[in-house]
Amino acid sequence: IEVPEALKSDLLPTFILQPLVENALKHGFSKRSQGGAVAIRAREEKGSLLLEVEDDGEGPPVFHQDGVGLRSVRDRLQLLYGDQARFTLNGLPGRGTLAAMTLPLRLSSPPMNRIP
């Protein structure tokens, strides 16, 4: 987990990272006996909060379709932030996946949690 000290007081939607970490473990490593690594990063970029969950697992399938978790993340970001939020999912088969979301900084409306 890589979060600069200055960002640890910023707020984000409750459990917004949970489905991304769960997907990294379930889809990235479930077929690998040796496991893998997941990185969670936060940084400020152009006045916004950039959150990333990256794994070194199997990567998304060639014909990827969002499941319940990713749809939930996309829907919640749209509901809470509208056009102020972005979500991307990128990866290469056999080389891992990077899920990234950009949110406005320092929102205080519920339901929010502090970055761990």
N, C-alpha and C positions, 0 to 999 in steps of 0.2 A: 504494500500500500504506500503510495507516494502522494502526500498531500502537503503542500507548503504551509508553514505555520500561519501565515496571513490568511489562508483560506479556511482554516479549521472553524472559524466562527460563522461562515456563510451557511445559508440554509438551502435545503433541497427537499423535494417531495419524499415522503416516507416510503421506504422500500423500493425506490426507483431503480436502485442498482441490483437488488436481489434477483430478478429474473435474468439479468445479464450474466451474473456470476453463476447462477444455476445452469444456464445454457452452456457456458464455457465448460463447466464440469461434465454435464450430461452429454453434450454433443461433441465436445472437444476430446474427452478422455475416456468415455465409457467403453470403447473398444480397444484401449491401449493398456496393456498389463503394467507398463512402467510409469503410468501417471503422466503428469505434466505440470506446467506452471501457469498461474493466472496473476496478472498485474492489474491493480486498480490505481488509476492516476487522476489527479485533479490539478488544473492550472488555470490561471487567468489568461485569456486571449482576447485582445481587442475589446476589453470592457465586459466580456462575458465569462461564464464559468464553463470550462471544457472538462467533461468527465469521460474517462476511457476505461473499458474493461477489455483486456487483451489476453488471449491464451495462445499457447504454442501447440495446440492440438491438431485435429484432423482437418479443420477448416470447413466452411459451409459446402454443402453439395452443389454441384453445378446448377441444378434447377432448384434453388432455394425458395421456400415459401414460408412466410412468417407464421409461427405458431401462436398459441395463446399468450405466452410471456412477452414476445416482441410486439404483438398487437396491443397488448395492455400498455406497454411503455410508450408506444407511438400515440395511442389514444389519450393517455394521461398528459403527455407533453402538450398535445394539441389543445386539450381542455384547459390546462393551467396557464399556458403561455401563448397559445396561438402561433402566429408567425415569428415570435421571438425565440422559439426553440427549434433545434434541428436534431435529427437522429440519423446516424448512418451505421451500416453493418458491412464491413469489407473483410475479405479473406481470400486465401488461395488453398485449394484442396491439398492436404498434407502439410500445410505450413502455418495454420492458425487462423484466428479471427480477431478482428478489432471492432468492438461496438463503441461508438462515440456519440455523446450528446452534448449540445451546447445550450446553456440556459442563461437567463439574465442573472446577474450577480445580486446578492443580498436581498432577496425577496423575503418578506416576513409573514405572508399570509398562510394560514394553516391549510392542509396538514404538512408540516415541514419538520425535518430533523437536521441536526448539525452534522457536517461531514465527520466521519470517524477519525 
